[in-house]
Amino acid sequence: MDLFNYSRRESSEVNIGATPLGGNNPIRIQSMTNTVTMDTEACVEQAKRIIDAGGEYVRLTTQGVREAENLKNINIGLRSQGYDTPLVADVHFNPKVADVAAQYAEKVRINPGNYVDPGRTFRKLEYTDEEYAQEIEKIRARFIPFLNICKENHTAIRIGVNHGSLSDRIMSHYGDTPEGMVESCMEFLRICVAEHFNDVVISIKASNTVVMVRTVRLLVKEMEKEGMAFPLHLGVTEAGDGEDGRIKSALGIGALLSDGLGDTIRVSLSEAPEAEIPVARKLVDYILARENHPFIPGKESPEFNYLSPTRRETAAVHNIGGDNLPVVIAARLDGDMDFNPQFVPDYIYTGRSIPKQLPEGMQCIIDADVWMEQSNSETKPDNAWPAFKGDQLPFLSSCGASLKFLFITYMGLNDEAIACLKYHPEVVLVSQSNHPNRLGEQRALVHQMMKEGLKNPVVFFEHYAESELENLQIKAAADMGALIFDGLCDGILLFNQGETISGKVVDATAFGILQAGRVRTSKTEYISCPGCGRTLYDLESTIARIKAATGHLKGLKIGIMGCIVNGPGEMADADYGYVGAGRGKISLYKKKECIEKNIPEEEAVEKLIELIKVTEITLKGLKSQRRYSSKSTSLNLKL
């Protein structure tokens, strides 16, 4: 794969009703209903809204045989109104349901983690090689009859692996790893190949964007080894709502789309399903605009591992690079000094002026010639650092600052610049690009630095002119995704020239991107599902109530799940979980441990807050007793 020049991965074509997938077909957009599947009218009406918004597939949950059979009526209802969009049945736990659904839906999604394997207990189980082989044979014996039904009915399948629903068998053998997720998928793919069943789509999803991206990359590699080219369905599961859901989805999905991976996507938002479609459309269109771009002559560094990247080794310059968290630099060329206390940048670039008043701990960056003039006068700045442009390289040596910034492009990293940087480890590069594939150029710059042995930190300067916040969130996250997951990011400078988006909102977007990439935490993270017909409570209002009560708890991860399907598994790295256990009943979790079951819905939010309060106070006390350093996460517990 070419890391620097965009082209779509070649995949096999899958027939799904009247809308084929993969091959030379467009990247398809889809969503899932959150209506009860037995309510034919509600499902038909919501499916129409999804389709009218641009959805090309509509998925419905099928908990049981009755729901699977009712897909026939939903299908008839849509076809009678002139809609021929394929329907996808979503099946968990019961293979018999998949058998029925295959007769009435154009595609059936099955989850390898619970198709034949028993429900998850999160216990460590031991399998001999013989016992493990026997379990695989059980899968074959149950899966092949299903494939035969699909052949008879011209029904496609999706093998959908979720991080949160790996079986105990896979977990015991591989652990909670990308390798385990890939093998869970490959077990079923090998059977499909052996049975000459080719109408197969694959998805591997996780709420953790790092896990999701690494796993899909690994899956593609493993498929190539075995001569497979099945198309990919991409999504960040349980992405949440609002800006969090958009940024997290664009970061994870965008990183893979940018590498040419993905044939269909779903942006999973905890909002109305039809609201997902425009977001997905914008993301796909933004990536596809890179097609046929001017060639980027980048060369991959031998030390880079695409399948399992680690953070690039750099020499720390003050608080940038090394083991430091990626910094946020804000551009404030207009004198705007209004900052959100929760998202205060580490530096601000102010061009040719030094602000008189700065928030505590913040430093500014000014143009190098201004800095040099000031440093030779009585008004030498003590909170400002110089920023050089490419044509100012000769002046680097005459500047005595211990921290310097250099705005540079990939083509500007010539022999002169490389020689200069080898003598100036105190320089932080600010990578900028106006190329149609800015990701490719910025990747190429860092790989060239790695090949030359340069250890200077790199901050990525992303420049936009957006008037709609959603567009900025999608584009910036998509551009930064692969840079973060590749371990290349020491900081981000996000600059937007749109008049309607304030500087502090741009700052929040930059911090949100770093948090979505799991490299810097600045706020509470919510792992919330988008809802479906299995959801057992009012998801959107509950999320709003939990956010209102816990939004100030920086560093915590809270899972909000509509049902148990992905439940504690998808919340594996969440601190606390709120999971639908029955109609109007909620179970509360701490990590993967269920603390209290079947709480009435009207009491559950308050009980969750009390659980967090008691637990964090206890932890705070223990840390104090053990004389933990002040660097430990401090939580404001005025709930």
C-alpha positions as CSV (number, residue, x, y, z in Angstrom):
1,M,0.0,0.0,0.0
2,D,1.2,3.5,-0.8
3,L,1.1,5.6,2.4
4,F,1.4,8.9,0.4
5,N,-0.8,8.6,-2.7
6,Y,-4.5,7.9,-2.4
7,S,-6.1,5.0,-4.2
8,R,-9.0,2.7,-3.2
9,R,-8.2,-0.9,-2.3
10,E,-9.4,-3.4,-4.9
11,S,-12.2,-5.5,-3.4
12,S,-14.5,-8.2,-4.7
13,E,-18.1,-7.2,-5.6
14,V,-20.9,-8.4,-3.4
15,N,-24.5,-8.6,-4.6
16,I,-26.9,-7.0,-2.1
17,G,-30.3,-6.7,-3.7
18,A,-30.3,-3.9,-6.2
19,T,-27.3,-2.1,-4.7
20,P,-24.0,-4.0,-5.1
21,L,-21.1,-3.3,-2.9
22,G,-17.3,-3.3,-3.4
23,G,-15.5,-3.7,-6.7
24,N,-16.0,-0.5,-8.8
25,N,-19.1,0.6,-6.9
26,P,-19.2,3.8,-4.9
27,I,-18.5,3.8,-1.2
28,R,-22.0,3.1,0.2
29,I,-23.6,4.9,3.1
30,Q,-25.9,3.2,5.6
31,S,-27.7,3.4,9.0
32,M,-29.8,1.3,11.3
33,T,-33.3,1.9,12.7
34,N,-34.0,2.3,16.4
35,T,-37.6,1.3,16.1
36,V,-39.1,-1.9,17.4
37,T,-38.9,-4.4,14.6
38,M,-42.4,-5.8,15.3
39,D,-43.8,-2.3,14.6
40,T,-44.0,-2.5,10.8
41,E,-45.3,1.0,10.2
42,A,-42.7,2.7,12.5
43,C,-39.9,0.7,10.8
44,V,-41.1,1.5,7.3
45,E,-41.4,5.3,8.1
46,Q,-38.0,5.5,9.7
47,A,-36.4,3.5,6.9
48,K,-37.9,5.9,4.4
49,R,-36.3,8.9,6.4
50,I,-32.9,7.2,6.3
51,I,-33.2,6.4,2.6
52,D,-34.5,9.9,1.7
53,A,-31.5,11.3,3.6
54,G,-29.2,9.3,1.3
55,G,-28.9,5.9,3.1
56,E,-28.2,3.1,0.7
57,Y,-28.7,0.2,3.1
58,V,-31.0,0.0,6.2
59,R,-30.3,-2.4,9.0
60,L,-32.9,-3.6,11.5
61,T,-32.4,-5.6,14.7
62,T,-33.8,-9.1,14.8
63,Q,-33.8,-10.4,18.3
64,G,-35.9,-13.4,17.6
65,V,-37.7,-15.4,14.9
66,R,-40.8,-13.2,15.1
67,E,-38.7,-10.1,14.3
68,A,-37.0,-11.9,11.5
69,E,-40.3,-13.0,10.0
70,N,-41.6,-9.4,10.2
71,L,-38.9,-8.3,7.9
72,K,-41.1,-9.6,5.1
73,N,-43.8,-7.1,6.0
74,I,-41.4,-4.3,6.4
75,N,-39.9,-5.2,3.0
76,I,-43.3,-5.2,1.4
77,G,-44.2,-1.9,3.0
78,L,-41.1,-0.2,1.5
79,R,-41.4,-1.8,-1.9
80,S,-45.1,-0.9,-2.2
81,Q,-44.0,2.8,-1.8
82,G,-41.4,2.6,-4.5
83,Y,-38.3,2.0,-2.3
84,D,-35.9,-0.8,-3.4
85,T,-33.2,-0.1,-0.8
86,P,-31.8,-3.4,0.6
87,L,-32.6,-4.3,4.1
88,V,-30.1,-5.9,6.5
89,A,-31.0,-8.1,9.4
90,D,-28.9,-7.7,12.5
91,V,-28.6,-11.0,14.4
92,H,-27.0,-11.9,17.7
93,F,-27.0,-15.0,19.9
94,N,-29.5,-17.2,17.9
95,P,-28.4,-18.8,14.6
96,K,-32.0,-19.9,14.0
97,V,-32.9,-16.2,13.6
98,A,-30.3,-15.8,10.9
99,D,-31.7,-18.7,9.0
100,V,-35.2,-17.1,9.0
101,A,-33.9,-13.6,8.3
102,A,-32.0,-14.8,5.2
103,Q,-35.3,-15.5,3.5
104,Y,-36.6,-11.9,3.9
105,A,-33.6,-9.6,4.0
106,E,-31.1,-8.8,1.3
107,K,-28.2,-9.2,3.8
108,V,-27.8,-10.7,7.2
109,R,-25.3,-9.6,9.7
110,I,-24.0,-12.2,12.2
111,N,-21.5,-11.6,15.0
112,P,-18.9,-14.4,15.3
113,G,-18.5,-13.7,19.0
114,N,-22.0,-15.0,19.8
115,Y,-23.2,-16.9,16.7
116,V,-22.3,-20.3,18.0
117,D,-20.0,-19.6,21.0
118,P,-21.8,-19.3,24.3
119,G,-22.5,-15.9,25.9
120,R,-19.5,-14.1,27.4
121,T,-18.6,-14.7,31.0
122,F,-15.2,-12.9,30.9
123,R,-13.7,-16.0,32.5
124,K,-10.3,-17.5,31.4
125,L,-11.0,-20.8,29.8
126,E,-8.4,-23.4,28.8
127,Y,-8.6,-25.2,25.5
128,T,-6.3,-28.0,24.2
129,D,-5.5,-27.9,20.5
130,E,-8.0,-30.8,20.0
131,E,-10.7,-29.0,22.0
132,Y,-10.1,-25.8,20.1
133,A,-10.4,-27.7,16.8
134,Q,-13.7,-29.2,18.0
135,E,-15.1,-25.8,18.6
136,I,-14.2,-24.7,15.1
137,E,-16.0,-27.8,13.8
138,K,-19.1,-26.8,15.8
139,I,-19.0,-23.4,13.9
140,R,-18.7,-25.2,10.6
141,A,-21.6,-27.5,11.3
142,R,-23.9,-24.6,12.2
143,F,-22.6,-22.0,9.7
144,I,-22.7,-24.1,6.5
145,P,-26.5,-24.7,6.6
146,F,-26.9,-20.9,7.0
147,L,-24.7,-20.3,3.9
148,N,-26.8,-22.7,1.9
149,I,-30.0,-20.8,2.8
150,C,-28.3,-17.6,1.7
151,K,-27.3,-19.2,-1.6
152,E,-30.9,-20.3,-2.2
153,N,-32.3,-16.9,-1.5
154,H,-29.5,-14.8,-3.0
155,T,-28.8,-13.2,0.4
156,A,-25.5,-11.6,1.2
157,I,-24.0,-11.8,4.7
158,R,-21.9,-9.4,6.9
159,I,-19.5,-11.0,9.3
160,G,-19.5,-8.2,11.9
161,V,-16.9,-8.5,14.7
162,N,-17.3,-6.1,17.6
163,H,-14.5,-5.5,20.1
164,G,-17.1,-5.7,22.8
165,S,-18.5,-9.1,21.9
166,L,-15.5,-11.4,21.4
167,S,-16.2,-14.9,22.7
168,D,-14.6,-16.3,25.8
169,R,-12.9,-18.9,23.5
170,I,-11.2,-16.2,21.4
171,M,-10.4,-14.1,24.5
172,S,-8.8,-17.1,26.3
173,H,-6.6,-17.9,23.3
174,Y,-5.7,-14.4,22.0
175,G,-6.6,-12.0,24.7
176,D,-8.5,-8.8,24.1
177,T,-6.3,-7.9,21.1
178,P,-6.6,-7.0,17.4
179,E,-5.2,-10.4,16.6
180,G,-8.1,-12.0,18.4
181,M,-10.6,-9.8,16.6
182,V,-9.1,-10.7,13.3
183,E,-9.0,-14.4,14.0
184,S,-12.6,-14.3,15.1
185,C,-13.4,-13.0,11.6
186,M,-11.0,-15.2,9.7
187,E,-12.5,-18.4,11.2
188,F,-15.8,-17.6,9.4
189,L,-14.2,-16.3,6.2
190,R,-12.3,-19.5,5.7
191,I,-15.5,-21.4,5.8
192,C,-17.1,-19.0,3.3
193,V,-14.1,-19.5,0.9
194,A,-14.3,-23.3,1.3
195,E,-18.0,-23.3,0.5
196,H,-17.5,-21.0,-2.5
197,F,-19.7,-18.3,-0.9
198,N,-18.5,-14.9,-2.0
199,D,-21.3,-12.5,-1.2
200,V,-19.6,-11.5,2.1
201,V,-18.9,-8.1,3.7
202,I,-16.7,-7.7,6.7
203,S,-16.8,-5.2,9.6
204,I,-14.5,-5.0,12.6
205,K,-15.6,-2.2,14.9
206,A,-14.6,-0.8,18.3
207,S,-15.4,2.3,20.4
208,N,-11.6,2.6,20.9
209,T,-10.4,4.2,17.7
210,V,-6.9,2.9,18.1
211,V,-8.1,-0.7,18.3
212,M,-10.5,-0.2,15.4
213,V,-7.8,1.2,13.1
214,R,-5.1,-1.3,14.0
215,T,-7.5,-4.2,13.7
216,V,-8.8,-3.3,10.2
217,R,-5.3,-2.8,9.0
218,L,-4.3,-6.2,10.3
219,L,-7.4,-7.9,8.9
220,V,-6.6,-6.5,5.4
221,K,-3.1,-7.9,5.6
222,E,-4.3,-11.3,6.8
223,M,-6.8,-11.5,4.0
224,E,-4.2,-10.7,1.5
225,K,-2.0,-13.5,2.8
226,E,-4.9,-15.9,2.1
227,G,-5.9,-14.5,-1.2
228,M,-9.1,-12.8,0.0
229,A,-10.4,-9.4,-1.1
230,F,-13.8,-9.1,0.6
231,P,-15.2,-5.6,0.9
232,L,-15.1,-3.7,4.2
233,H,-17.8,-2.0,6.2
234,L,-16.2,0.7,8.5
235,G,-17.5,2.2,11.7
236,V,-16.5,3.4,15.1
237,T,-19.1,1.7,17.3
238,E,-20.6,3.5,20.3
239,A,-19.1,6.8,19.1
240,G,-21.6,9.0,21.0
241,D,-23.5,12.1,20.0
242,G,-22.8,15.7,19.1
243,E,-19.2,16.8,18.4
244,D,-17.7,13.7,20.2
245,G,-19.5,11.3,17.9
246,R,-18.6,13.3,14.8
247,I,-15.0,13.8,15.6
248,K,-14.4,10.2,16.8
249,S,-16.1,8.7,13.7
250,A,-14.3,11.0,11.3
251,L,-11.0,10.3,13.0
252,G,-11.3,6.5,12.9
253,I,-13.2,6.0,9.7
254,G,-11.4,8.8,8.0
255,A,-8.0,7.3,8.8
256,L,-8.9,4.1,7.0
257,L,-10.7,5.7,4.1
258,S,-7.6,7.8,3.6
259,D,-5.6,4.6,3.0
260,G,-8.1,3.5,0.5
261,L,-9.8,1.0,2.8
262,G,-13.6,0.8,3.1
263,D,-16.5,0.1,0.8
264,T,-19.3,1.1,3.0
265,I,-19.5,3.1,6.2
266,R,-21.8,3.9,9.1
267,V,-21.4,6.8,11.4
268,S,-22.9,5.5,14.6
269,L,-24.4,8.5,16.5
270,S,-26.6,8.5,19.5
271,E,-29.1,10.6,17.6
272,A,-31.9,10.0,15.1
273,P,-30.6,7.5,12.5
274,E,-31.2,9.8,9.6
275,A,-28.9,12.3,11.2
276,E,-26.0,9.9,10.6
277,I,-26.3,10.0,6.8
278,P,-25.2,13.6,6.0
279,V,-22.2,13.2,8.3
280,A,-21.2,10.0,6.5
281,R,-21.7,11.6,3.1
282,K,-19.5,14.6,4.0
283,L,-16.8,12.3,5.2
284,V,-16.8,10.1,2.2
285,D,-16.9,13.1,-0.3
286,Y,-14.0,14.8,1.5
287,I,-11.8,11.8,1.2
288,L,-12.8,11.0,-2.4
289,A,-11.8,14.5,-3.5
290,R,-8.2,13.3,-3.2
291,E,-8.7,10.9,-6.2
292,N,-6.2,11.5,-9.0
293,H,-4.2,14.1,-7.0
294,P,-0.7,15.1,-8.0
295,F,1.9,12.5,-7.2
296,I,3.7,12.7,-3.9
297,P,7.2,11.1,-4.1
298,G,7.3,9.9,-0.5
299,K,9.4,7.0,0.7
300,E,8.3,4.9,3.6
301,S,10.8,4.8,6.5
302,P,12.1,1.3,7.3
303,E,11.5,1.8,11.0
304,F,7.8,2.5,10.5
305,N,5.4,-0.4,11.3
306,Y,2.1,0.3,9.7
307,L,0.3,-2.7,11.4
308,S,1.5,-1.8,14.9
309,P,2.8,1.7,15.0
310,T,4.5,3.2,18.0
311,R,5.1,6.9,18.7
312,R,7.9,8.3,16.7
313,E,11.1,8.9,18.8
314,T,11.8,12.6,19.2
315,A,14.0,14.8,21.4
316,A,11.8,16.8,23.8
317,V,12.0,20.5,23.3
318,H,10.6,22.1,26.5
319,N,7.1,20.4,26.7
320,I,6.9,19.3,23.0
321,G,7.9,15.9,21.8
322,G,9.7,13.2,23.8
323,D,7.3,11.6,26.3
324,N,5.2,14.7,26.5
325,L,1.5,14.7,25.5
326,P,0.8,16.3,22.1
327,V,0.4,20.0,22.5
328,V,-2.4,22.3,21.2
329,I,-1.3,25.5,19.5
330,A,-4.0,28.1,18.7
331,A,-3.8,30.8,16.1
332,R,-4.9,34.2,17.3
333,L,-3.9,36.6,14.7
334,D,-6.8,38.9,15.3
335,G,-6.1,39.6,18.9
336,D,-8.9,37.4,20.2
337,M,-7.9,36.3,23.8
338,D,-11.1,34.6,24.7
339,F,-10.4,31.0,25.9
340,N,-12.5,28.2,27.3
341,P,-11.0,27.3,30.7
342,Q,-11.5,23.6,29.9
343,F,-9.6,23.8,26.6
344,V,-6.7,26.3,27.1
345,P,-4.1,25.8,24.4
346,D,-0.5,25.3,25.4
347,Y,0.7,27.9,23.0
348,I,-0.8,30.6,20.8
349,Y,0.6,31.9,17.6
350,T,0.0,35.7,17.4
351,G,2.0,36.6,14.4
352,R,3.6,40.0,14.8
353,S,2.4,41.0,18.2
354,I,3.0,39.8,21.8
355,P,-0.2,39.8,23.9
356,K,0.0,41.7,27.2
357,Q,-2.3,39.3,29.1
358,L,-2.2,35.5,28.7
359,P,-3.9,32.7,30.7
360,E,-1.6,31.2,33.4
361,G,0.9,28.8,31.9
362,M,0.3,29.7,28.3
363,Q,3.1,30.9,26.1
364,C,3.0,32.6,22.7
365,I,4.7,32.2,19.4
366,I,5.6,35.2,17.3
367,D,7.3,35.8,13.9
368,A,11.0,35.3,14.2
369,D,12.0,38.8,13.0
370,V,9.8,40.4,15.6
371,W,11.2,38.1,18.3
372,M,14.8,39.0,17.3
373,E,14.0,42.7,17.4
374,Q,12.5,42.4,20.9
375,S,15.3,40.2,22.2
376,N,17.8,42.9,21.4
377,S,15.9,45.5,23.3
378,E,14.9,46.2,26.9
379,T,11.5,44.5,26.3
380,K,12.9,41.0,25.7
381,P,9.9,38.7,25.8
382,D,10.0,36.0,28.5
383,N,6.8,34.2,27.4
384,A,7.3,34.2,23.6
385,W,9.2,32.0,21.2
386,P,10.2,32.7,17.6
387,A,8.6,31.1,14.5
388,F,10.7,30.9,11.4
389,K,9.6,30.4,7.8
390,G,11.4,28.3,5.2
391,D,13.3,31.2,3.7
392,Q,14.6,32.2,7.1
393,L,16.8,29.1,7.7
394,P,20.1,31.1,7.7
395,F,18.9,33.1,10.7
396,L,18.2,30.0,12.9
397,S,21.8,29.9,14.1
398,S,21.9,33.5,15.2
399,C,18.8,33.1,17.4
400,G,19.6,32.2,20.9
401,A,16.1,30.9,21.9
402,S,16.0,27.5,23.5
403,L,12.7,26.7,21.6
404,K,12.2,27.6,18.0
405,F,9.4,26.8,15.6
406,L,9.9,26.3,11.8
407,F,6.9,26.4,9.4
408,I,7.8,23.9,6.7
409,T,6.3,22.0,3.8
410,Y,7.3,18.6,2.5
411,M,8.9,20.1,-0.6
412,G,10.7,22.6,1.7
413,L,12.4,19.8,3.5
414,N,15.4,19.9,1.1
415,D,19.0,19.2,1.7
416,E,19.7,22.6,3.2
417,A,16.8,22.3,5.7
418,I,17.9,18.7,6.6
419,A,21.5,19.8,7.3
420,C,20.3,22.8,9.3
421,L,17.9,20.7,11.5
422,K,20.7,18.2,12.3
423,Y,22.5,21.1,14.1
424,H,19.3,22.5,15.7
425,P,17.5,19.9,17.9
426,E,15.8,22.8,19.6
427,V,13.6,23.4,16.5
428,V,10.0,22.2,16.4
429,L,8.7,21.7,12.9
430,V,5.2,23.0,12.0
431,S,4.2,20.9,9.0
432,Q,1.8,22.6,6.6
433,S,0.4,21.6,3.2
434,N,-1.9,23.0,0.5
435,H,-1.8,19.7,-1.4
436,P,-5.2,18.1,-2.3
437,N,-3.9,15.1,-0.2
438,R,-2.4,17.0,2.7
439,L,-2.3,13.8,4.8
440,G,0.0,12.2,2.2
441,E,2.4,15.2,2.1
442,Q,2.5,15.5,5.9
443,R,3.2,11.7,6.2
444,A,5.9,12.0,3.6
445,L,7.6,14.8,5.5
446,V,7.8,12.9,8.7
447,H,9.0,9.7,7.0
448,Q,11.7,11.7,5.3
449,M,12.8,13.0,8.7
450,M,12.9,9.5,10.1
451,K,15.0,8.3,7.2
452,E,17.4,11.2,7.8
453,G,17.6,10.5,11.6
454,L,16.0,13.8,12.6
455,K,14.5,13.8,16.0
456,N,12.8,17.2,15.9
457,P,9.2,17.1,17.1
458,V,6.5,17.8,14.5
459,V,3.3,19.8,15.0
460,F,0.7,19.5,12.2
461,F,-0.8,22.8,11.0
462,E,-4.3,22.2,9.5
463,H,-5.8,25.2,7.7
464,Y,-9.5,25.5,6.8
465,A,-12.1,28.1,5.8
466,E,-15.3,26.6,7.2
467,S,-18.4,28.4,8.3
468,E,-20.2,25.2,9.6
469,L,-18.7,23.6,12.7
470,E,-19.7,20.1,11.6
471,N,-17.6,20.5,8.4
472,L,-14.6,21.6,10.4
473,Q,-14.9,18.7,12.8
474,I,-15.2,16.1,10.0
475,K,-12.4,17.5,7.8
476,A,-9.9,18.2,10.6
477,A,-10.5,14.8,12.3
478,A,-10.2,13.0,8.9
479,D,-6.9,14.8,8.1
480,M,-5.4,14.1,11.6
481,G,-6.5,10.5,12.1
482,A,-3.8,8.6,10.4
483,L,-1.1,11.0,11.7
484,I,-2.2,10.3,15.2
485,F,-2.6,6.5,14.8
486,D,0.8,6.3,13.0
487,G,2.4,7.8,16.1
488,L,3.7,10.9,14.2
489,C,1.8,13.7,16.1
490,D,3.6,15.9,18.7
491,G,1.0,18.6,18.4
492,I,-1.8,20.2,16.4
493,L,-2.3,23.7,15.2
494,L,-5.9,24.0,13.9
495,F,-6.7,27.3,12.1
496,N,-10.0,28.2,10.6
497,Q,-10.8,31.4,8.7
498,G,-14.6,31.0,8.8
499,E,-16.2,33.9,10.5
500,T,-18.9,32.0,12.3
501,I,-16.7,29.7,14.4
502,S,-15.0,31.2,17.3
503,G,-11.4,30.6,18.3
504,K,-12.3,28.8,21.5
505,V,-14.6,26.4,19.6
506,V,-11.7,25.7,17.3
507,D,-9.6,25.0,20.4
508,A,-12.2,22.6,21.7
509,T,-12.2,20.8,18.3
510,A,-8.4,20.4,18.5
511,F,-8.6,18.9,22.0
512,G,-11.5,16.7,20.9
513,I,-9.4,15.3,18.1
514,L,-6.5,14.4,20.4
515,Q,-8.9,12.8,22.9
516,A,-10.6,10.8,20.1
517,G,-7.2,9.5,19.1
518,R,-6.5,8.4,22.7
519,V,-3.4,10.6,23.0
520,R,-4.5,13.4,25.3
521,T,-7.5,13.6,27.7
522,S,-9.2,16.9,28.4
523,K,-12.8,16.0,29.3
524,T,-15.1,13.2,30.3
525,E,-15.4,10.5,27.5
526,Y,-18.8,8.9,26.8
527,I,-19.0,5.6,25.1
528,S,-22.7,5.6,24.1
529,C,-24.4,3.4,21.6
530,P,-26.6,4.8,18.7
531,G,-29.6,2.8,19.8
532,C,-31.6,0.2,17.9
533,G,-34.8,-1.9,18.4
534,R,-33.0,-3.6,21.3
535,T,-32.6,-0.4,23.3
536,L,-34.4,-0.7,26.6
537,Y,-34.7,3.0,27.6
538,D,-34.9,6.5,26.2
539,L,-31.2,6.7,25.1
540,E,-31.0,10.4,24.0
541,S,-32.5,11.9,27.1
542,T,-30.5,9.6,29.4
543,I,-27.3,10.5,27.7
544,A,-28.1,14.2,28.2
545,R,-28.9,13.7,31.9
546,I,-25.7,11.7,32.5
547,K,-23.6,14.3,30.7
548,A,-25.1,17.2,32.6
549,A,-24.2,15.5,35.9
550,T,-20.7,14.1,35.0
551,G,-19.4,16.4,32.3
552,H,-16.8,18.0,34.7
553,L,-15.1,14.8,35.6
554,K,-12.0,15.0,33.5
555,G,-10.4,11.7,32.8
556,L,-13.3,9.4,33.4
557,K,-14.8,7.2,30.7
558,I,-18.6,6.4,31.1
559,G,-20.3,3.8,29.0
560,I,-24.0,4.2,28.2
561,M,-25.4,1.2,26.4
562,G,-28.9,0.5,25.3
563,C,-28.7,-3.3,25.9
564,I,-26.3,-6.1,26.9
565,V,-25.3,-7.1,23.3
566,N,-22.0,-5.2,23.4
567,G,-22.6,-4.1,27.0
568,P,-19.6,-4.6,29.3
569,G,-17.4,-5.8,26.5
570,E,-17.4,-2.6,24.5
571,M,-17.0,-0.8,27.8
572,A,-13.9,-2.7,28.6
573,D,-11.8,0.4,29.2
574,A,-14.7,2.5,30.6
575,D,-14.6,3.3,34.3
576,Y,-18.4,3.1,34.7
577,G,-21.2,1.6,32.7
578,Y,-25.0,2.2,32.4
579,V,-26.5,-0.7,30.6
580,G,-30.1,-1.6,29.7
581,A,-31.0,-4.9,31.5
582,G,-34.7,-5.1,30.7
583,R,-37.6,-2.9,29.7
584,G,-37.2,0.1,32.1
585,K,-34.4,-1.7,34.1
586,I,-30.8,-0.7,34.3
587,S,-27.6,-2.4,35.5
588,L,-24.6,-0.4,36.7
589,Y,-21.0,-1.5,36.1
590,K,-17.6,-0.6,37.4
591,K,-15.2,-1.7,34.6
592,K,-16.6,-5.1,33.6
593,E,-18.1,-5.9,37.0
594,C,-21.8,-5.6,37.4
595,I,-22.3,-3.6,40.7
596,E,-26.1,-3.5,40.8
597,K,-28.8,-5.1,38.6
598,N,-32.3,-4.3,37.4
599,I,-32.5,-0.8,38.9
600,P,-35.7,1.1,37.9
601,E,-34.8,3.5,35.1
602,E,-36.1,6.5,37.0
603,E,-33.6,5.8,39.8
604,A,-30.6,4.7,37.7
605,V,-28.9,8.0,36.8
606,E,-28.8,9.1,40.4
607,K,-27.5,5.7,41.5
608,L,-24.8,5.9,38.8
609,I,-23.7,9.4,40.1
610,E,-23.6,8.1,43.6
611,L,-21.5,5.1,42.6
612,I,-19.0,7.4,40.8
613,K,-18.9,9.8,43.8
614,V,-18.3,7.1,46.4
615,T,-15.7,5.2,44.3
616,E,-13.7,8.3,43.4
617,I,-13.7,9.7,46.9
618,T,-12.4,6.3,48.1
619,L,-9.8,6.2,45.4
620,K,-8.7,9.7,46.3
621,G,-8.3,8.8,49.9
622,L,-6.2,5.7,49.1
623,K,-4.0,7.8,46.8
624,S,-3.5,10.3,49.6
625,Q,-2.6,7.6,52.0
626,R,0.0,6.2,49.7
627,R,1.3,9.7,49.1
628,Y,0.7,9.7,45.4
629,S,2.0,12.6,43.5
630,S,-0.1,15.6,42.7
631,K,0.0,14.5,39.1
632,S,-2.7,12.0,39.8
633,T,-6.1,12.8,38.1
634,S,-8.0,15.2,40.3
635,L,-11.8,15.0,40.0
636,N,-14.2,17.7,41.1
637,L,-16.8,15.6,42.9
638,K,-19.5,18.2,43.5
639,L,-22.2,16.1,41.8
